[in-house]
Amino acid sequence: MKKLLSIVAAGALLLGLAGCASSGDSGDSAGGDGPKAVGDLVVGFAQVGAESGWRTANTKDIQDSFEEAGIELKFSDAQQKQENQIKAIRSYIQQGVDYIAFSPVVETGWDAVLNEAKAAGIPVILTDRAVDSKDTSLYVSFLGSDFIEEGKKAGQWVLDQYKDSTEPVNIVQLEGTTGAAPAIDRAEGFAEVIADNENLKVVASQTGDFTRAGGKQVMEAMLKSQPDIDLVYAHNDDMGLGAIEAIEAAGLVPGKDIKIVTVDAVHDGMQALADGKINFIVECSPLLGAQLVDIIKTLNDGGTVEPRIITEETTFTQEQAIEALPDRKY
Ligand code: GYE
């Protein structure tokens, strides 16, 4: 029995290695001299910024997880600017960290700096957002949500909500940061699903940069230019919360006169859903820290990790938000 198990284990290891072959040699543990003591590892993390409640929760979770694991974390905040993130990554390369993790603000333009990391033998892990690099050997793994799926879930709620409507439904979309994976994919998934009912029309769509202020400003302008808005689809809670302020300032009732669907399910969003100001939220989990630590420990031990690790998440109606709120961690 023992022998059988070890054969199975060896087979699984081989399969794992074969599965990882496409991500090249960047899956090796840093240095190649066998595992380092966990306490000696140094990881550089280049964060997007502090644009939303989601991001704040994500930063805290990552910092807490590394502290708990006893792994040194060098952390930088790029203030939503790609050039700052590239600078941070270059400085991590220069400092000779063992691993680099980052959440790319936009999808494009990473090949040069990722090649520099590869040349320095520093494995890179993408957390939360994707890059569009064709060369997948530039990173070991992408840990984060399926944003297309999130867009589809939002679209499905809208489709169900208006299934009996014979009139046009005017939808406005508050997009995330232009060029960011979650903005591109959440728009795509949503559009695909609502295309099933020709009454559902996105009459205006503009970026609010994932911020509350951005969402408010764009919504104010849309309320002036669009005479009859039925529903707001915001790519995150913060922009939805900004839209609520604009809708109330215009003398309308959010959640009733204008329905609101958002993505994230952070505390303030869930509170607004419980209060009936938002109608539906698609969850996107910011709690990626423990999984990131696991990936790094596995690589350090010479193991392999899946090239794509998808976060599990759910959706919330008002009743579900009321029930979930007391136990919500963020
Ligand atoms: O939904 C939004 C944040 O990349 C998934 O970025 C993340 C998104 C999140 O600013 O609130």
Residues whose N, C-alpha, C, O or C-beta is under 5 A from the ligand:
A	BS01	GYE	E51 S52 W54 R55 D128 R129 P182 F210 H235 N236 D264 C284
